Amino acid sequence: GGGGCEGKGCPTGLGGGSTLNVVCLGATSKCEERVLRDTKCWHELGHMFPCAKIVLWLVGPEVSKRAVMHPKSVADLARELGLPSNMEVRTQRIEPPCFGPFYARHGHELGPHNTLLVTFNGGFGSFVDTGDSSLLWSWHGDLCDIADSGVPALFTCANDYADVTGETIVQSLLVGARFVQAPTQNPYHSGSTFQGEGGGGARAGGCRGCC
């Protein structure tokens, strides 16, 4: 990765030595958590912002239980994963709606001033294509809580013909979220495959084409 902090300025806007919390909402043990264990992709956050302390939160009902990801301590996990010295990982396994209870529990250390929330392919706009709104309503409470918190949030989508259209409708008309950036093509979009951990064949990974 490139970038980093130059001179006295910091690209986070927080100033040197401050904490930047990156909350990955809807993370799963088979996707975002596995990327953390098997690759160095998440490590780039620490390299990109060396002047800040980066705390990566993996939050959702499908992350590993705390005893799996944190067998000893946050520091031990960071060493096990080979994280940059300015970075640590925490997990919160919470049943939906997730964000409200998570934010209530950690609001004293998280806020709009030092936190970015990201969800990869939440899928709550897919009703435009499928006609099934069950996933939308499972997300509704979280989306409203996120908007009320004022924490900036980034949502990626798999495609621009259903997901982007549906999620834009939901965020603008149902949730009433304030858009900082209109939906646009993701310059870092990609598709991937991975080998099943149980000895199965390759499975297609998500393509984060829009954000």
C-alpha positions in Angstrom: 0.0 0.0 0.0 1.0 3.6 -0.4 -0.1 6.9 1.1 0.6 7.5 4.8 1.0 10.6 6.9 3.2 13.3 5.6 4.7 16.0 7.7 2.4 17.1 10.6 -0.8 16.4 8.7 -2.8 13.2 9.0 -5.1 12.0 6.2 -7.6 10.8 8.9 -8.1 14.4 9.9 -7.7 13.3 13.5 -4.1 14.4 14.1 -1.1 12.2 15.1 -1.6 9.8 17.9 -5.4 9.7 17.7 -7.5 6.6 17.3 -9.5 5.7 14.2 -12.2 3.1 14.6 -13.2 1.1 11.5 -16.4 -0.8 12.3 -17.2 -3.6 9.8 -20.9 -4.2 10.4 -22.3 -7.5 9.1 -18.8 -9.2 9.1 -18.7 -13.0 9.0 -16.2 -15.6 10.0 -16.1 -17.0 6.4 -15.5 -13.7 4.7 -14.1 -10.5 6.4 -12.7 -12.5 9.3 -11.1 -15.1 7.0 -9.6 -12.3 4.9 -8.0 -11.1 8.1 -6.6 -14.5 9.0 -5.4 -15.6 5.5 -4.3 -12.4 3.9 -2.7 -9.0 4.7 -5.6 -6.9 3.2 -6.9 -5.5 6.4 -3.3 -4.7 7.5 -3.2 -2.0 4.8 -5.2 0.3 7.2 -2.4 0.4 9.6 0.2 1.1 6.8 -2.0 3.8 5.2 -2.4 5.7 8.5 0.8 5.1 10.5 0.2 8.3 12.6 -3.1 7.0 14.0 -4.0 4.0 16.2 -6.3 1.8 14.0 -8.9 -0.3 15.8 -10.8 -2.7 13.4 -14.1 -3.9 14.8 -15.7 -7.0 13.2 -19.3 -6.9 14.3 -22.3 -9.1 13.5 -24.1 -12.4 14.3 -21.8 -14.5 12.1 -18.3 -13.6 13.4 -16.5 -16.1 15.6 -17.2 -16.2 19.2 -14.8 -14.1 21.3 -13.0 -17.1 22.6 -12.0 -18.1 19.1 -10.7 -14.7 17.9 -9.4 -13.6 21.3 -8.0 -16.7 23.0 -5.7 -14.6 25.2 -5.8 -10.9 24.6 -6.2 -8.2 22.0 -2.4 -7.8 22.0 -1.8 -11.5 21.5 -4.2 -11.6 18.6 -2.4 -8.7 16.9 0.9 -10.5 17.2 -0.6 -13.7 15.9 -2.0 -12.0 12.9 1.1 -10.0 12.3 -0.7 -6.7 12.4 1.1 -3.3 12.1 2.2 -2.0 15.5 -0.4 0.7 15.4 -3.4 -1.6 14.7 -5.6 -4.0 16.7 -8.7 -6.1 16.1 -11.8 -6.6 18.2 -14.9 -8.7 17.6 -18.4 -8.4 18.7 -20.9 -11.2 18.1 -24.3 -9.6 18.3 -27.7 -10.7 17.0 -29.6 -8.3 14.7 -30.2 -5.5 15.1 -26.5 -5.1 15.9 -25.5 -1.5 15.7 -27.7 -0.1 18.5 -26.5 -2.5 21.2 -22.9 -2.3 19.9 -22.9 1.5 19.9 -24.6 1.7 23.3 -21.9 -0.6 24.7 -18.9 1.3 23.1 -20.3 4.8 22.6 -17.9 6.2 25.1 -15.0 5.4 22.8 -16.7 5.6 19.4 -18.4 8.6 17.7 -18.7 10.6 14.4 -15.3 12.3 15.2 -13.2 9.1 15.2 -15.2 6.3 13.6 -16.0 5.0 10.1 -18.6 2.2 9.5 -18.4 0.0 6.5 -20.7 -2.8 5.3 -19.6 -5.0 2.3 -22.6 -6.1 0.2 -25.3 -5.8 2.8 -27.9 -6.8 0.2 -30.8 -4.8 1.7 -31.6 -3.3 -1.7 -31.9 -6.7 -3.5 -35.7 -6.6 -3.2 -35.8 -4.5 -6.4 -34.7 -7.6 -8.2 -36.0 -10.5 -6.1 -39.3 -9.0 -4.7 -38.3 -10.4 -1.3 -38.0 -7.6 1.3 -37.1 -9.8 4.3 -33.4 -8.9 4.2 -34.3 -5.2 4.0 -36.4 -5.4 7.2 -33.7 -7.4 9.0 -31.4 -4.4 8.3 -33.9 -1.6 8.9 -33.3 -1.1 12.6 -29.5 -1.0 12.1 -29.8 1.5 9.3 -32.0 3.8 11.3 -29.6 3.6 14.3 -26.6 4.3 12.1 -28.3 7.4 10.6 -29.3 8.6 14.1 -25.7 8.2 15.4 -24.2 10.5 12.9 -21.3 8.1 12.3 -20.2 8.2 8.6 -20.9 4.9 6.9 -19.9 3.4 3.6 -21.9 0.6 1.9 -20.6 -1.4 -1.0 -22.9 -3.1 -3.5 -22.4 -6.1 -5.8 -24.1 -4.4 -8.8 -25.7 -1.2 -10.0 -28.9 -2.6 -11.5 -30.6 -3.8 -8.3 -28.5 -3.3 -5.2 -27.5 0.3 -5.7 -31.0 1.3 -6.9 -32.7 -0.5 -4.0 -30.2 0.7 -1.3 -30.4 4.3 -2.5 -34.2 4.1 -2.2 -34.0 2.7 1.2 -31.4 5.1 2.5 -33.0 8.2 1.1 -36.8 7.5 1.4 -37.1 5.0 4.2 -34.2 5.8 6.5 -33.7 9.5 5.6 -29.9 9.2 5.6 -27.8 12.2 4.6 -25.6 11.3 1.6 -22.0 12.6 1.8 -21.2 11.1 -1.6 -23.7 9.9 -4.2 -23.4 6.2 -5.3 -20.4 5.8 -7.6 -18.2 3.1 -9.2 -15.7 1.6 -6.8 -12.2 2.2 -8.2 -11.0 -0.8 -6.2 -13.8 -3.3 -7.1 -12.8 -6.9 -7.5 -14.1 -10.4 -7.8 -12.5 -13.4 -6.1 -12.7 -17.1 -5.4 -11.5 -19.0 -2.4 -11.0 -22.7 -1.5 -13.5 -24.1 0.9 -12.0 -24.7 4.4 -13.7 -28.0 4.7 -12.0 -29.4 1.6 -14.7 -28.4 -0.8 -14.2 -26.7 -4.2 -13.7 -23.1 -4.9 -16.5 -20.7 -4.2 -17.1 -17.4 -5.8 -16.5 -14.4 -3.6 -18.4 -11.1 -3.7 -17.7 -8.4 -6.2 -17.8 -5.0 -4.5 -18.5 -3.0 -7.7 -20.1 0.1 -6.4 -20.1 2.2 -3.2 
